[in-house]
Amino acid sequence: MSQTLSVYLERRDFQGDVCFREDVHHAKETGDWTAVRDFYATAFDSFSDFSTVFKKDPSQEYKTADDSGLNYDLLNLVYDTLMKVPNEIAKEVLKAIINSLLKDKNIFDPASVASLSDHDHHFLVHWLKQMQRDRFRGILERLHNFIACRLFPPKPEDLPPLAKCSWWIPSATKVMALLNAANNLSSPALVSHIDFYNSTLDHLDLMAEYYAWQNPSSHAGFSFCQYPFILSIAAKRSILQKDSEQQMIIQARKSLVAKVQRRQLPDVGMLFLNLTVRRAYIVSDSLNEIARKQHDLKKKLKVSFAGEPGLDMGGLTKEWFLLLIRRIFHQDYGMFMYDKRAGVHWFSLTPCENYQEFNLVGVLMGLAVYNSINLDVRFPTVCYRKLLSPAVVPFNNPRATIGFVQATLEDLKTVMPDLARGLQDLLEYDGDVEEDFGLTFQANQSAFGHVKAAPLKPGGDNLPVTNKNREEYVQLYVDWVINRAVYQQFAAFYHGFHSVCASNALIMLRPEEVEMLVCGNPTIVMSELKKVIVYDGYAPQDPPVRYFWDVVLQLPLEMQKKLLLFTTGSDRIPIGGMTEMTFKISRINDTDLLPMSHTCFNQLVLPPYKSRKLLRQKILTAIQNAEGFGLE
C-alpha cells in the first residue's frame, strides 16, 4: 500500500461509506470540498492500491466468485458523487488518473490484462451479475455511446485517427461481452437482450463484417459478428437475407450457364421460385411443388393459383401462406396440438407414417423469413432453441442427433402448463407417491381417440414411481414431450427450415430472434402506424378517419393487436417497425356493413360511419368476430 494512502486511512480513521458520506454532506453544507478532494486525490494516487480503498477488509484476500470483497455501498457513493462534484475537483481526479497511468503502466503486462484467463473471466462475470440493475444498464449505455461516437464521431477532428486507436472498439465490445455473459447467467436477466443491441452498427457494411468473420485467414482481425449480441435483429436479418441472396445468385448463374450450354433461351422465371397450386388441394400441391423445386428454395417466391388470373405482386404469396398455415395448424388436421392456456402449438405426440408435411411447415417458416412475411404461428421458445440445435445442419454426419435440448419443467410449462403443474405437484407431494398415485414410468399418448402408454425407459411399465425416484420420472417425462416423442416430426421440420435458411448467419441468432424473424415483432405502437398509412377514398382529415384514430389509439393493447390481426393476418409487425408496413384504409359507402379486411394486402375497408360511438361499436364487432371474415 502506498504511504499516501496509509496516512490518509490512518488520519481519517477510515470507516468506508459512512465516513465519506459525512465528508460529502459537510462539503454540500459548507462549500468546503477539501476532505472530498483529498479522498479522490488519495484514492487515485496509485492504481496498484486502488482496490484497497474499496475493500470491505483491506487485510483479506477475496478469491471467490460469490464475493468480490468490495464495499459496493462505498464504491457506488464515490462514483455518484464524482458525477456531481465541482469541475475543479473532476479535473484533479482526471489528472490523478493520467498520472497513475503514467506511473503504474508497467505494473501489469498489457497482454495479460487484454487476454484474461478463463478463471479470471469466470470471477468477473459472477461479480458483474451481482450489480444493481440500473447501474448495470448505465455501464451498458456508456459502452454503446462510446462505440457509436468512435464509429461515427460528431467531430472527427477531436479524436485520433481510427487507425491509431483501432483497439478502442474491440476492447469496449469485449467488456460488453462480459456484461452479456453476466446477464445470461442472471435469473431473471438484469436487462433484456434487446438492450445489448447497438443500432448504430446497422449503418456499417454488414456483409463485410460477416465475410471477415467467415474468412479469418484472409480477414484477420476484429468483426462485430464475433459478438452477435451487439447486432440488432434488423442487422442479423439483413445479413441472413443477403447471404441467402448470394447463394441464390450463384444457383441462378449455374442455371443460366446450363441453359446456354444446352443452347436454350434463358427466361426471367428462372430467377424465382414459382409455385402453382390449386386452392382445393393447396397442401398436397404445395408439397409436390416444393419437392420438385428443392434447388430453387432460396429464390424469390412467386405464387399463382391454378385457373385464376393475376400477377403476384406480393398479395398472392401472402394469401398462400395464410391459407396453408390455417389448414395445417387446424386442430382437426392432426399435425399440431394447441394449448389454450399456453397459447402455443406443439407437435403431435402421435407417430405418423409420413413426415413430409412437417417438412413443409419448416420450409414455410424458412420462406417467410427469406421473403419478409410474418406468420401467425405460435410455437414456444423451446421450439426455436431446438431449431438452433445445431444452428448449422451437420451435412457431414447424417446420423447426428438434431433438435435435442436440455429441457426443464419450466420449458414444459410453456408447452403444456396443465401437465407441468401436475408434475410439479407430484414433486411437492408430502405423502407416499407410490401408494397414493400408482404411477409407473410411462407417459400417456393419445391416438385416434385412444390413450396408449409409452414407456419412459426400458421396463418402465413395471417400474413404480416412488418418492425416491420421482425426480427422475419428471425429468424423463419432460424430455419425452420436448424431445423424444416428437423427434421424427421435428427432424422433418428442422430440415425443412434449414433447406431455405442454410446460412452460418444462424449461429448469431438467439431463439427469441428466430421467433421474431418468423412471426414479427410483438411490440406495437399504433401511433407509429398512423404515420405510414395510405387512404383510398378518404382524406386524413375526414371525420370517419378522425373517429377511427380516436377509437383505435384508446383501445387496450390486446384489442389493438386483434385489429392488426384482422387487417394483416398477424398481430405482430415487421422487425424493422411500423415503417416497414404497408397499410391501407379504403372507403365503401354502405354504412350498414361491418368493416372488412383484405389481409393479403393489409387493407381495411371502412364505411363512413356518422359518429365515433357507432364506428367503435362496428370496429369491435368486426375484430371480435374476425374468424371467417379475415381473409378475402
Secondary structure, DSSP 4 states (H G I P E B T S, - for coil): --HHHHHHHHHHT--THHHHHHHHHHHHHHS--HHHHHHHHHHTS-GGGHHHHHBSSTT-----SS---B-HHHHHHHHHHHTTS-HHHHHHHHHHHHHHHHHSTTSS-HHHHHS--HHHHHHHHHHHTTS-HHHHHHHHHHHHHHHHHHHS-SSGGGS--GGGGTTHHHHHHHHHHHHHHHHHHSSS-SS-GGGG--GGGGGS-HHHHHHHHH-TTTS-S--GGGSGGGS-HHHHHHHHHHHHHHHHHHHHHHHHHHHHHTT----GGGGEEEEEE-GGGHHHHHHHHHHHTGGGTTSEEEEEETT-----SSHHHHHHHHHHHHHHTSGGG-SEEEETTTTEEEE-SS--S--HHHHHHHHHHHHHHHTT--------HHHHHHHTTTSS--TT-TT---S-----HHHHHTT-HHHHHHHHHHHH--S-HHHHH--BSEEEEEETTEEEEEESSTTGGG-B--TTTHHHHHHHHHHIIIIITTHHHHHHHHHHHHHHS--GGGGG--HHHHHHHHH-BS---HHHHHHH-EEES--TTSHHHHHHHHHHHHS-HHHHHHHHHHHHS-SSB-TT-GGG---EEEE---TTSPPEEEGGGTEEEE---SSHHHHHHHHHHHHHT-TTTS--
